[in-house]
Amino acid sequence: MTASLEHDDLANLFLSLGALQPPAELHGYAAGFVSVGGRLEADGWLKHCIDLLDCETPDPEQSQALYAVYTSALDGMESGEMSLDLLLPDDEFDLDQRISSLGQWCQGYLTGFAMAGKQQSVDKQKAYSADLSEAISDIAAIAQVSADEQTDEDGEQDYFAVCEYVRVAAMTIFIECNGGAEDADDSGNAPRLH
């Protein structure tokens, strides 16, 4: 993730905007939106942010920071190197706060995926693979996670394992929905679902 995208800085920005949603949810929304093929210019993304965050129009500097959330998700997905980083609080936060943020990221992902999928399916029906459907179901289950789980070393390990699963699932969904450009380079057979 770029240095300009720090969870704490974005949390402060969200507070100044009066936004009720956390940065993790907006980043998840961006990742879900681009996963199913949604693409936006800065102005279009800003409209999504204003609606999702239920805030006033940000100033140009704030708008640039919000657009960086979108571009970091898109760049992480498009890199072909499985380099998407989930925008979550650092390890210095309590585990229950990080678990809650992971659930919010997943909720945002599902919302973004549904929003872009709805816009794209006006003219055509998409048939998703069983693996993609299972990954979406898993992300939906993780969105319901509660922070009252164990907070010992096992809890930390479980948290990191679930974060990695979500990250890889999001990347896998992106590859399936966007034609598997990297796979086409290697094998000549890009799996496309349209």
N, CA and C of each residue as an Amber inpcrd file, in Angstrom:
protein
   582
   0.8320000  -1.1700000   0.0000000   0.0000000   0.0000000   0.0000000
   0.8810000   1.2390000   0.0000000   0.4340000   2.2710000  -0.6100000
   1.2310000   3.4770000  -0.6900000   1.3010000   4.1490000   0.6690000
   2.3820000   4.9110000   0.8560000   2.5860000   5.5830000   2.1330000
   1.4740000   6.5850000   2.4160000   0.8410000   7.1190000   1.3560000
  -0.2160000   8.1030000   1.5470000  -1.5050000   7.4790000   2.0830000
  -1.5720000   6.1490000   2.1160000  -2.7730000   5.4830000   2.6010000
  -2.5150000   4.8480000   3.9590000  -2.6170000   5.6110000   4.9760000
  -2.4910000   5.1100000   6.3340000  -3.8710000   5.1130000   6.9720000
  -4.2010000   4.0050000   7.6160000  -5.5170000   3.8600000   8.2260000
  -5.8230000   5.0030000   9.1890000  -4.8840000   5.3450000  10.0500000
  -5.1260000   6.3960000  11.0520000  -5.3850000   7.7500000  10.4020000
  -4.6070000   8.0750000   9.3550000  -4.8080000   9.3500000   8.6650000
  -6.1910000   9.4030000   8.0250000  -6.5840000   8.3000000   7.4040000
  -7.9110000   8.2600000   6.7900000  -9.0080000   8.3160000   7.8470000
  -8.7870000   7.6660000   8.9860000  -9.7830000   7.7260000  10.0610000
  -9.9770000   9.1770000  10.5110000  -8.8860000   9.9260000  10.6180000
  -8.9880000  11.3440000  10.9840000  -9.7160000  12.1400000   9.9010000
  -9.4230000  11.8330000   8.6470000 -10.1190000  12.4930000   7.5430000
 -11.6160000  12.1990000   7.6080000 -11.9660000  10.9500000   7.8490000
 -13.3710000  10.5670000   7.9270000 -14.0720000  11.3080000   9.0610000
 -13.3830000  11.4510000  10.1880000 -13.9700000  12.2070000  11.3110000
 -14.2120000  13.6570000  10.9040000 -13.2490000  14.2630000  10.2130000
 -13.4060000  15.6620000   9.8040000 -14.5450000  15.8360000   8.8050000
 -14.8290000  14.7850000   8.0350000 -15.9340000  14.8390000   7.0760000
 -17.2810000  14.5050000   7.7080000 -17.2490000  14.0110000   8.9400000
 -18.4780000  13.5860000   9.5880000 -18.9710000  12.2510000   9.0810000
 -18.0720000  11.4710000   8.4990000 -18.4450000  10.1630000   7.9460000
 -18.6910000   9.1710000   9.0750000 -19.6880000   8.3450000   8.8900000
 -20.0250000   7.3550000   9.9080000 -19.3290000   6.0130000   9.6620000
 -18.8830000   5.7750000   8.4410000 -18.2410000   4.5110000   8.1080000
 -16.7300000   4.6330000   8.3000000 -16.0820000   3.5040000   8.5980000
 -14.6330000   3.5170000   8.7970000 -13.8820000   3.3780000   7.4690000
 -12.5940000   3.7280000   7.4540000 -11.7950000   3.5820000   6.2320000
 -11.7900000   2.1550000   5.6970000 -11.7930000   1.1720000   6.5590000
 -11.7730000  -0.2230000   6.1110000 -12.9770000  -0.5180000   5.2210000
 -14.1320000  -0.0060000   5.5830000 -15.3370000  -0.2730000   4.7950000
 -15.2480000   0.3660000   3.4170000 -14.7200000   1.5920000   3.3340000
 -14.5870000   2.2520000   2.0380000 -13.5750000   1.5170000   1.1560000
 -12.4840000   1.0650000   1.7410000 -11.4870000   0.3240000   0.9600000
 -12.0770000  -1.0080000   0.4900000 -12.8250000  -1.6700000   1.3450000
 -13.4950000  -2.8930000   0.9380000 -14.4740000  -2.6370000  -0.1980000
 -15.1980000  -1.5370000  -0.0980000 -16.1400000  -1.1520000  -1.1560000
 -15.3910000  -0.9780000  -2.4810000 -14.2740000  -0.2760000  -2.4350000
 -13.4790000  -0.0590000  -3.6480000 -13.0030000  -1.3860000  -4.2280000
 -12.5130000  -2.2720000  -3.3730000 -12.0220000  -3.5750000  -3.8380000
 -13.1540000  -4.4010000  -4.4520000 -14.3130000  -4.3990000  -3.8180000
 -15.4570000  -5.1330000  -4.3620000 -15.9350000  -4.5400000  -5.6660000
 -15.9340000  -3.2270000  -5.7500000 -16.3920000  -2.5290000  -6.9540000
 -15.5030000  -2.8690000  -8.1440000 -14.1840000  -2.8130000  -7.9490000
 -13.2870000  -3.1010000  -9.0670000 -13.2090000  -4.6020000  -9.3530000
 -13.5000000  -5.4220000  -8.3520000 -13.4380000  -6.8750000  -8.5500000
 -14.3840000  -7.3480000  -9.6380000 -15.5560000  -6.7620000  -9.6930000
 -16.5500000  -7.1990000 -10.6640000 -16.4840000  -6.3770000 -11.9560000
 -15.4630000  -5.5370000 -12.0700000 -15.2490000  -4.8070000 -13.3110000
 -15.6320000  -3.3490000 -13.2770000 -16.0550000  -2.8340000 -12.1310000
 -16.4130000  -1.4250000 -12.0320000 -15.1830000  -0.5350000 -12.1190000
 -15.2520000   0.4840000 -12.9460000 -14.1610000   1.4390000 -13.0840000
 -14.7470000   2.8420000 -13.0560000 -14.0410000   3.7390000 -12.3670000
 -14.5170000   5.1110000 -12.2300000 -13.3640000   6.0910000 -12.3460000
 -13.6620000   7.2720000 -12.8240000 -12.7340000   8.3940000 -12.7500000
 -12.9080000   9.0330000 -11.3720000 -12.0580000   9.9810000 -11.0490000
 -12.0500000  10.5930000  -9.7210000 -13.4170000  11.1760000  -9.3380000
 -14.0630000  11.8950000 -10.2680000 -15.3630000  12.5140000  -9.9540000
 -16.4300000  11.4750000  -9.6550000 -16.4360000  10.3990000 -10.4380000
 -17.4060000   9.3270000 -10.2090000 -17.1810000   8.6500000  -8.8780000
 -15.9110000   8.4100000  -8.5280000 -15.6010000   7.7890000  -7.2470000
 -16.0190000   8.7000000  -6.1000000 -15.8040000   9.9970000  -6.2490000
 -16.1720000  10.9500000  -5.2060000 -17.6750000  10.8980000  -4.9290000
 -18.4790000  10.7390000  -5.9760000 -19.9330000  10.6250000  -5.7810000
 -20.2670000   9.3720000  -4.9770000 -19.5870000   8.2670000  -5.2750000
 -19.7970000   7.0480000  -4.4960000 -19.4190000   7.2810000  -3.0320000
 -18.2960000   7.9550000  -2.8070000 -17.8400000   8.2220000  -1.4360000
 -18.8490000   9.0610000  -0.6650000 -19.3510000  10.1160000  -1.2930000
 -20.3060000  10.9930000  -0.6280000 -21.5600000  10.2140000  -0.2470000
 -22.0270000   9.3500000  -1.1510000 -23.2090000   8.5390000  -0.8540000
 -22.9260000   7.5130000   0.2440000 -21.8200000   6.8060000   0.1130000
 -21.5040000   5.7510000   1.0760000 -21.1970000   6.3180000   2.4510000
 -20.4220000   7.4020000   2.4910000 -20.0150000   7.9810000   3.7690000
 -21.0590000   8.9340000   4.3370000 -22.0470000   9.2980000   3.5210000
 -23.0920000  10.2340000   3.9350000 -22.4680000  11.5070000   4.4940000
 -21.6360000  12.1320000   3.6640000 -20.9210000  13.3340000   4.0960000
 -21.0670000  14.4300000   3.0450000 -20.6290000  15.6070000   3.4080000
 -20.6290000  16.7410000   2.4830000 -19.5080000  16.5430000   1.4600000
 -19.5360000  17.3460000   0.4080000 -18.5020000  17.2750000  -0.6160000
 -17.1550000  17.6720000  -0.0040000 -16.1610000  16.7940000  -0.1100000
 -14.8440000  17.0990000   0.4530000 -14.1240000  18.1660000  -0.3570000
 -13.1410000  18.8200000   0.2810000 -12.3130000  19.7770000  -0.4490000
 -11.3510000  18.9980000  -1.3600000 -10.6300000  19.6800000  -2.2430000
  -9.7740000  18.9670000  -3.2020000  -8.7390000  18.0350000  -2.5550000
  -8.1280000  18.4470000  -1.4720000  -7.1360000  17.5890000  -0.8160000
  -7.7920000  16.3430000  -0.2270000  -8.9400000  16.5220000   0.3980000
  -9.6830000  15.3840000   0.9390000 -10.1470000  14.4600000  -0.1870000
 -10.5860000  15.0570000  -1.2940000 -11.0250000  14.2710000  -2.4410000
  -9.8900000  13.4130000  -2.9800000  -8.7040000  13.9870000  -3.0100000
  -7.5340000  13.2530000  -3.4890000  -7.2380000  12.0600000  -2.5750000
  -7.3620000  12.2450000  -1.2710000  -7.1350000  11.1450000  -0.3220000
  -8.1880000  10.0480000  -0.5070000  -9.4320000  10.4420000  -0.7590000
 -10.4880000   9.4580000  -0.9880000 -10.2600000   8.6900000  -2.2950000
  -9.7940000   9.4010000  -3.3140000  -9.5110000   8.7340000  -4.5880000
  -8.3380000   7.7610000  -4.4410000  -7.4090000   8.0730000  -3.5430000
  -6.2720000   7.1790000  -3.2930000  -6.7480000   5.8370000  -2.7310000
  -7.8620000   5.8400000  -2.0090000  -8.4260000   4.5830000  -1.5020000
  -8.8300000   3.7060000  -2.6870000  -9.5060000   4.3010000  -3.6500000
  -9.9330000   3.5790000  -4.8500000  -8.7350000   3.0940000  -5.6650000
  -7.7870000   3.9940000  -5.9280000  -6.6580000   3.6210000  -6.7780000
  -5.7680000   2.5740000  -6.1180000  -5.6630000   2.5980000  -4.7900000
  -4.8490000   1.5580000  -4.1340000  -5.4900000   0.1900000  -4.2980000
  -6.8130000   0.1310000  -4.2140000  -7.5100000  -1.1460000  -4.4260000
  -7.3530000  -1.6040000  -5.8720000  -7.5590000  -0.7010000  -6.8100000
  -7.4450000  -1.0480000  -8.2200000  -6.0210000  -1.4690000  -8.5690000
  -5.0440000  -0.6940000  -8.1240000  -3.6450000  -1.0230000  -8.4150000
  -3.2480000  -2.3640000  -7.8120000  -3.6860000  -2.6210000  -6.5830000
  -3.3770000  -3.8930000  -5.9390000  -3.9770000  -5.0690000  -6.6860000
  -5.1680000  -4.8770000  -7.2210000  -5.8340000  -5.9380000  -7.9740000
  -5.1980000  -6.1250000  -9.3430000  -4.9180000  -5.0330000 -10.0420000
  -4.4410000  -5.1130000 -11.4110000  -2.9610000  -5.4580000 -11.5360000
  -2.2260000  -5.4150000 -10.4560000  -0.7780000  -5.6180000 -10.5380000
  -0.4080000  -6.9990000 -11.0590000  -1.2920000  -7.9810000 -10.8950000
  -0.9980000  -9.3380000 -11.3250000  -0.0720000 -10.0710000 -10.3710000
   0.2340000  -9.4420000  -9.2570000   1.1530000 -10.0340000  -8.2920000
   0.4790000 -10.3300000  -6.9540000  -0.8490000 -10.3880000  -6.9650000
  -1.6000000 -10.6510000  -5.7320000  -1.1660000  -9.6660000  -4.6320000
  -1.0570000  -8.3870000  -4.9820000  -0.4950000  -7.4050000  -4.0550000
  -1.5350000  -6.5330000  -3.3550000  -2.7730000  -6.9310000  -3.3850000
  -3.7880000  -6.1710000  -2.6630000  -3.5000000  -6.2400000  -1.1690000
  -3.4700000  -5.0850000  -0.5270000  -3.3610000  -5.0090000   0.9290000
  -4.6890000  -4.5040000   1.4660000  -5.2190000  -5.1840000   2.4700000
  -6.4560000  -4.7270000   3.0840000  -6.1360000  -3.5210000   3.9610000
  -6.9180000  -2.4830000   3.8430000  -6.7130000  -1.2770000   4.6430000
  -7.3750000  -1.4830000   6.0030000  -6.5760000  -1.9590000   6.9500000
  -7.0570000  -2.2770000   8.2970000  -6.1650000  -1.6000000   9.3210000
  -6.6440000  -1.4380000  10.5580000  -5.7910000  -0.8450000  11.5940000
  -4.5330000  -1.6860000  11.8350000  -3.4760000  -1.0040000  12.2620000
  -2.2040000  -1.6600000  12.5550000  -2.2870000  -2.5470000  13.7870000
  -1.2330000  -3.3130000  13.9970000  -1.1550000  -4.2430000  15.1250000
  -1.2090000  -3.5570000  16.4770000  -0.9490000  -2.2510000  16.5310000
  -0.9900000  -1.5430000  17.8070000  -2.4130000  -1.4140000  18.3550000
  -3.4100000  -1.6320000  17.5010000  -4.8020000  -1.6100000  17.9490000
  -5.1520000  -2.9540000  18.5680000  -6.1220000  -2.9400000  19.4690000
  -6.5760000  -4.1770000  20.1010000  -7.1170000  -5.1190000  19.0380000
  -6.9900000  -6.4090000  19.3040000  -7.4420000  -7.4160000  18.3610000
  -8.9320000  -7.2650000  18.0630000  -9.7300000  -6.9590000  19.0750000
 -11.1670000  -6.8350000  18.8180000 -11.4750000  -5.6980000  17.8430000
 -10.7050000  -4.6050000  17.8910000 -10.8950000  -3.5050000  16.9440000
 -10.4950000  -3.9320000  15.5340000  -9.4170000  -4.6980000  15.4350000
  -8.9700000  -5.1560000  14.1160000  -9.9450000  -6.1650000  13.5300000
 -10.4940000  -7.0300000  14.3780000 -11.4950000  -7.9950000  13.9090000
 -12.7330000  -7.2620000  13.4080000 -13.1650000  -6.2640000  14.1560000
 -14.3270000  -5.4730000  13.7560000 -14.0730000  -4.7820000  12.4160000
 -12.8720000  -4.2320000  12.2410000 -12.5250000  -3.5730000  10.9780000
 -12.4970000  -4.5580000   9.8180000 -12.0360000  -5.7770000  10.0590000
 -12.0430000  -6.8000000   9.0140000 -13.4810000  -7.0910000   8.5870000
 -14.3820000  -7.1980000   9.5460000 -15.7930000  -7.4000000   9.2170000
 -16.3490000  -6.2400000   8.4110000 -15.9460000  -5.0200000   8.7680000
 -16.4040000  -3.8430000   8.0330000 -15.8230000  -3.8190000   6.6200000
 -14.5660000  -4.2520000   6.4760000 -13.9600000  -4.3260000   5.1430000
 -14.7700000  -5.2950000   4.2790000 -15.0920000  -6.4380000   4.8450000
 -15.8630000  -7.4510000   4.1000000 -17.2460000  -6.9320000   3.7330000
 -17.8840000  -6.2190000   4.6590000 -19.2000000  -5.6460000   4.3630000
 -19.0970000  -4.6500000   3.2270000 -18.0760000  -3.7960000   3.2560000
 -17.8550000  -2.8500000   2.1710000 -17.5980000  -3.5570000   0.8530000
 -16.8310000  -4.6510000   0.9070000 -16.5330000  -5.4260000  -0.3000000
 -17.8250000  -5.9340000  -0.9400000 -18.6830000  -6.5010000  -0.1240000
 -19.9400000  -7.0400000  -0.6390000 -20.8120000  -5.9460000  -1.2500000
 -20.8360000  -4.7850000  -0.6050000 -21.6200000  -3.6610000  -1.1170000
 -21.0740000  -3.1800000  -2.4540000 -19.7540000  -3.0230000  -2.5360000
 -19.1330000  -2.5860000  -3.7830000 -19.3180000  -3.5920000  -4.9000000
 -19.1700000  -4.8680000  -4.5670000 -19.3560000  -5.9350000  -5.5500000
 -20.7830000  -5.9070000  -6.0920000 -21.7480000  -5.7650000  -5.1990000
 -23.1550000  -5.7290000  -5.6100000 -23.4580000  -4.4880000  -6.4450000
 -22.9000000  -3.3550000  -6.0430000 -23.1630000  -2.1030000  -6.7610000
 -22.6250000  -2.1680000  -8.1880000 -21.3740000  -2.5690000  -8.3580000
 -20.8010000  -2.6440000  -9.7040000 -21.4540000  -3.7670000 -10.5000000
 -21.7390000  -4.8790000  -9.8480000 -22.3960000  -5.9960000 -10.5320000
 -23.7750000  -5.6190000 -11.0230000 -24.4990000  -4.8460000 -10.2260000
 -25.8380000  -4.3910000 -10.6110000 -25.7620000  -3.4710000 -11.8250000
 -24.7790000  -2.5820000 -11.8390000 -24.6270000  -1.6640000 -12.9720000
 -24.2420000  -2.4150000 -14.2400000 -23.4420000  -3.4600000 -14.1010000
 -22.9610000  -4.1790000 -15.2720000 -23.9500000  -5.2110000 -15.7970000
 -24.8770000  -5.6500000 -14.9610000 -25.7740000  -6.7300000 -15.3920000
 -27.0920000  -6.2250000 -15.9640000 -27.1630000  -4.9530000 -16.2790000
 -28.3790000  -4.4210000 -16.8840000 -28.6230000  -5.0900000 -18.2340000
 -27.5710000  -5.2490000 -19.0240000 -27.7080000  -5.8120000 -20.3660000
 -27.3820000  -7.2960000 -20.4480000 -26.6530000  -7.7980000 -19.4760000
 -26.1990000  -9.1880000 -19.5780000 -26.2110000  -9.8730000 -18.2230000
 -26.4370000 -11.1480000 -18.2440000 -26.4090000 -11.9620000 -17.0240000
 -25.0200000 -12.5720000 -16.8770000 -24.4960000 -12.5350000 -15.6730000
 -23.2040000 -13.1700000 -15.4230000 -23.4430000 -14.4710000 -14.6780000
 -22.7390000 -15.4760000 -15.0960000 -22.7760000 -16.7540000 -14.3830000
 -21.4310000 -16.9100000 -13.6890000 -21.4550000 -17.0040000 -12.3830000
 -20.2220000 -17.1150000 -11.6130000 -19.9230000 -18.5740000 -11.3150000
 -18.6380000 -18.8700000 -11.2180000 -18.2150000 -20.2340000 -10.9080000
 -18.6000000 -20.5850000  -9.4730000 -18.5800000 -21.8750000  -9.1820000
 -18.8680000 -22.3360000  -7.8220000 -17.8260000 -21.7950000  -6.8500000
 -16.5640000 -21.7090000  -7.2790000 -15.5080000 -21.1760000  -6.4140000
 -15.7520000 -19.7150000  -6.0820000 -16.1520000 -18.9220000  -7.0850000
 -16.4200000 -17.5150000  -6.8330000 -17.6150000 -17.3700000  -5.8960000
 -18.6530000 -18.1310000  -6.1230000 -19.8360000 -18.0660000  -5.2550000
 -19.4870000 -18.4430000  -3.8240000 -18.6330000 -19.4460000  -3.6740000
 -18.2100000 -19.8530000  -2.3320000 -17.3750000 -18.7570000  -1.6650000
 -16.4940000 -18.1270000  -2.4330000 -15.6700000 -17.0480000  -1.8770000
 -16.5420000 -15.8850000  -1.4210000 -17.5530000 -15.5230000  -2.2110000
 -18.4720000 -14.4510000  -1.8220000 -19.2220000 -14.8440000  -0.5480000
 -19.6680000 -16.0890000  -0.4700000 -20.3620000 -16.5620000   0.7310000
 -19.4530000 -16.5050000   1.9530000 -18.1940000 -16.8830000   1.7620000
 -17.2370000 -16.8290000   2.8730000 -17.0070000 -15.3940000   3.3300000
 -16.8650000 -14.4770000   2.3700000 -16.6730000 -13.0680000   2.7270000
 -17.9100000 -12.5410000   3.4550000 -19.0990000 -12.9770000   3.0240000
 -20.3290000 -12.5730000   3.7110000 -20.3440000 -13.0970000   5.1490000
 -19.8850000 -14.3190000   5.3510000 -19.8320000 -14.8750000   6.7080000
 -18.8200000 -14.1170000   7.5540000 -17.6800000 -13.7720000   6.9820000
 -16.6500000 -13.0350000   7.7180000 -17.1430000 -11.6280000   8.0620000
 -17.9950000 -11.0550000   7.2170000 -18.5560000  -9.7270000   7.4920000
 -19.3700000  -9.7320000   8.7800000 -19.8370000 -10.9120000   9.1860000
 -20.6440000 -11.0310000  10.4020000 -19.8070000 -11.3390000  11.6390000
 -18.4820000 -11.3450000  11.4960000 -17.5880000 -11.7310000  12.5820000
 -17.8190000 -10.8600000  13.8190000 -17.6910000 -11.4880000  14.9810000
 -17.8070000 -10.7220000  16.2260000 -16.4590000 -10.7170000  16.9230000
 -16.2030000  -9.6490000  17.6230000 -14.9060000  -9.4600000  18.2610000
 -14.8300000 -10.1090000  19.6310000 -15.8230000 -10.8450000  20.0370000
 -15.7980000 -11.4390000  21.3700000 -15.1150000 -12.8030000  21.3820000
 -14.3210000 -13.0650000  20.3570000 -13.5770000 -14.3130000  20.2860000
 -12.3410000 -14.2210000  21.1720000 -11.5320000 -15.2750000  21.1390000
 -10.3170000 -15.3060000  21.9440000  -9.3590000 -14.2020000  21.5150000
  -8.6400000 -13.6390000  22.4790000  -7.6990000 -12.5630000  22.1750000
  -6.2800000 -12.9480000  22.5570000  -5.9840000 -14.2210000  22.6300000
  -4.6360000 -14.6660000  22.9500000  -3.8420000 -14.8640000  21.6580000
  -2.7210000 -15.5460000  21.7460000  -1.8730000 -15.7830000  20.5770000
  -2.6180000 -16.5110000  19.4720000  -3.4730000 -17.4630000  19.8370000
  -4.2500000 -18.1750000  18.8220000  -5.1970000 -17.2190000  18.0910000
  -5.7560000 -16.2790000  18.8330000  -6.6430000 -15.2920000  18.2180000
  -5.9060000 -14.4340000  17.2020000  -4.6810000 -14.0320000  17.5220000
  -3.8640000 -13.2550000  16.5900000  -3.5810000 -14.0530000  15.3230000
  -3.1980000 -15.3070000  15.5000000  -2.8910000 -16.1600000  14.3510000
  -4.1370000 -16.3790000  13.4950000  -5.2580000 -16.6040000  14.1420000
  -6.5120000 -16.7880000  13.4090000  -6.8760000 -15.5250000  12.6260000
  -6.6880000 -14.3750000  13.2520000  -6.9860000 -13.1020000  12.6030000
  -6.1490000 -12.9400000  11.3290000  -4.8550000 -13.1830000  11.4520000
  -3.9890000 -13.0360000  10.2750000  -4.3360000 -14.0430000   9.1940000
  -4.6980000 -15.2520000   9.5830000  -5.0800000 -16.2750000   8.6030000
  -6.3560000 -15.8630000   7.8620000  -7.3260000 -15.3210000   8.5960000
  -8.5780000 -14.8930000   7.9680000  -8.3310000 -13.6910000   7.0520000
  -7.4860000 -12.7550000   7.4920000  -7.1420000 -11.6040000   6.6350000
  -6.5200000 -12.0810000   5.3300000  -5.6160000 -13.0350000   5.4150000
  -4.9670000 -13.5540000   4.2190000  -5.9760000 -14.2690000   3.3230000
  -6.8910000 -15.0140000   3.9300000  -7.9240000 -15.6800000   3.1370000
  -8.7680000 -14.6480000   2.3820000  -9.1830000 -13.5980000   3.0680000
 -10.0110000 -12.5590000   2.4460000  -9.2440000 -11.8910000   1.3160000
  -7.9900000 -11.5840000   1.5530000  -7.1560000 -10.9310000   0.5400000
  -7.0610000 -11.8000000  -0.7230000  -6.7520000 -13.0830000  -0.5420000
  -6.6110000 -13.9920000  -1.6810000  -7.9690000 -14.2230000  -2.3620000
  -9.0320000 -14.3250000  -1.5780000 -10.3660000 -14.5050000  -2.1580000
 -10.7430000 -13.3100000  -3.0260000 -10.4700000 -12.1020000  -2.5420000
 -10.7770000 -10.8990000  -3.3160000  -9.9830000 -10.8710000  -4.6180000
  -8.7170000 -11.2430000  -4.5490000  -7.8850000 -11.2760000  -5.7520000
  -8.3940000 -12.3380000  -6.7330000  -8.7790000 -13.4880000  -6.2190000
  -9.2790000 -14.5720000  -7.0630000 -10.5790000 -14.1580000  -7.7600000
 -11.4540000 -13.5050000  -7.0240000 -12.7050000 -13.0090000  -7.6060000
 -12.3980000 -11.9940000  -8.7070000 -11.4530000 -11.1020000  -8.4280000
 -11.0680000 -10.1060000  -9.4330000 -10.5890000 -10.7870000 -10.7120000
  -9.7330000 -11.7760000 -10.5710000  -9.1770000 -12.4620000 -11.7420000
 -10.2830000 -13.1270000 -12.5510000 -11.2190000 -13.7830000 -11.8640000
 -12.3040000 -14.4390000 -12.5900000 -13.2040000 -13.4240000 -13.2980000
 -13.5560000 -12.3680000 -12.6170000 -14.4960000 -11.4050000 -13.1880000
 -13.8660000 -10.4960000 -14.2410000 -12.5550000 -10.3740000 -14.2240000
 -11.8790000  -9.4830000 -15.1600000 -11.0910000 -10.2250000 -16.2150000
 -11.3760000 -11.4800000 -16.4160000 -10.8340000 -12.2120000 -17.5340000
  -9.5050000 -12.8740000 -17.3350000  -8.9170000 -12.7880000 -16.1490000
  -7.6680000 -13.4930000 -15.8830000  -6.5610000 -13.1070000 -16.8290000
  -6.2820000 -11.8220000 -16.9630000  -5.2710000 -11.3470000 -17.9020000
  -3.9200000 -12.0060000 -17.6700000  -3.5470000 -12.2170000 -16.4290000
  -2.2600000 -12.8500000 -16.1350000  -2.2510000 -14.2950000 -16.5980000
  -3.3910000 -14.9860000 -16.4110000  -3.4750000 -16.3720000 -16.8570000
  -3.3480000 -16.4530000 -18.3780000  -3.8970000 -15.4910000 -19.0770000
  -3.8310000 -15.5060000 -20.5330000  -2.3880000 -15.3900000 -21.0000000
  -1.5860000 -14.5870000 -20.3100000  -0.1940000 -14.4400000 -20.6910000
   0.5630000 -15.7510000 -20.5360000   0.2410000 -16.5170000 -19.5080000
   0.9640000 -17.7450000 -19.2230000   0.4810000 -18.9190000 -20.0560000
  -0.8260000 -19.0560000 -20.2310000  -1.3430000 -20.2640000 -20.8530000
  -2.0470000 -20.0270000 -22.1790000  -2.3600000 -18.7770000 -22.4690000
  -3.0890000 -18.4960000 -23.6940000  -4.5770000 -18.7060000 -23.5670000
  -5.0500000 -19.2160000 -22.4370000  -6.4730000 -19.4680000 -22.2280000
  -6.9590000 -18.6630000 -21.0380000  -7.5000000 -17.4990000 -21.2890000
  -8.0060000 -16.6690000 -20.2030000  -9.4190000 -17.1160000 -19.8490000
  -9.6700000 -17.4570000 -18.5770000 -11.0300000 -17.8070000 -18.1980000
 -11.8940000 -16.5540000 -18.1410000 -12.8480000 -16.4190000 -19.0490000
 -13.7170000 -15.2570000 -19.0840000 -15.1460000 -15.6710000 -18.8080000
 -15.7760000 -14.9270000 -17.9270000 -17.1840000 -15.1590000 -17.6500000
 -17.9310000 -13.8890000 -17.9790000 -18.8120000 -13.9630000 -18.9510000
 -19.6140000 -12.7760000 -19.3130000 -20.9990000 -13.2220000 -19.6700000
